[in-house]
């Protein structure tokens, strides 16, 4: 039997394996989440006109999720 090939005809290696890039991304995600959940005090946040008071971790998590969605959108458009 021949190994599975992708549409381009190249052989796929260990697609499910932990690569150095995946390990770095996982480490960065853990560090970001640790930073977010360590900052739990309430803070005032102003977005254009309204000013709200919310826990800092909520604002940091929302900002991170927005950034991740934007990055995923642009990477999907790139390929």
N, C-alpha and C positions, 0 to 999 in steps of 0.2 A: 504494500500500500504506500502511496506517496503522501507526504505531509500536506496538511491543509494549506492552501494558498489564498491570499487576499485577491481582490479584484485586479490589482496591479501585477499579480503573478509572483510576488515575493513570499517567501515562507515566513509565517508568523512564529515567533519564538514563544517565550513564556509570557503570554499576555496577562495572566492572572497573578504573576509573581510580584513581589515587592521590589521595586527598583529604587535606586538612590533618589531619583526625582520624587517618587511617590512618598518615600520616607521623609524627605525634607518638607513636602507639602503637609503631610500629616503632623509633623513636629510644629510647623508654623501655625496650623489650625489649633493645636492644643495650647500653644503659647498665647494665641489671640483669645481663645475662650477663657483661659486662666486670667488674663489681664482684664477681660470684660467682667467676669464674675467676682473679681477682687475689688472692683470699683462699684460699690453698692449704694453710696450716699446719694441723696436727692440733689439735683442741680437744676438751675434755670436754663432753659434752652430757648433761643429765639430763632424762628424761621420766618424771615421776611417781617411780617407785622406781629403775629401772635407770639406771646411768650408763655411757655408752659413749664411746670415743674414736674420732673419725673426722675426716677432712679437713673443714674449715669449708665449702668449696665444695659438698660433698655435702649438708650440712645446709641451706645456703642454697638450693640448687637444689630440694631436696625441698620446702622450705617454699614456694618460689615456685610450684612445680607444684601443690601442694595449694591454694594461693590462687587460681590460675588455674582449676582445676577447680571450685572453689566458686563463683567468679564466673560461669563458663560455665553452671553448673547453675541459678543464680538468674536469670540473664538469659534462659535458655530457658524457665523457669517463668513469667517476667514477660510474655513475648510470646504 
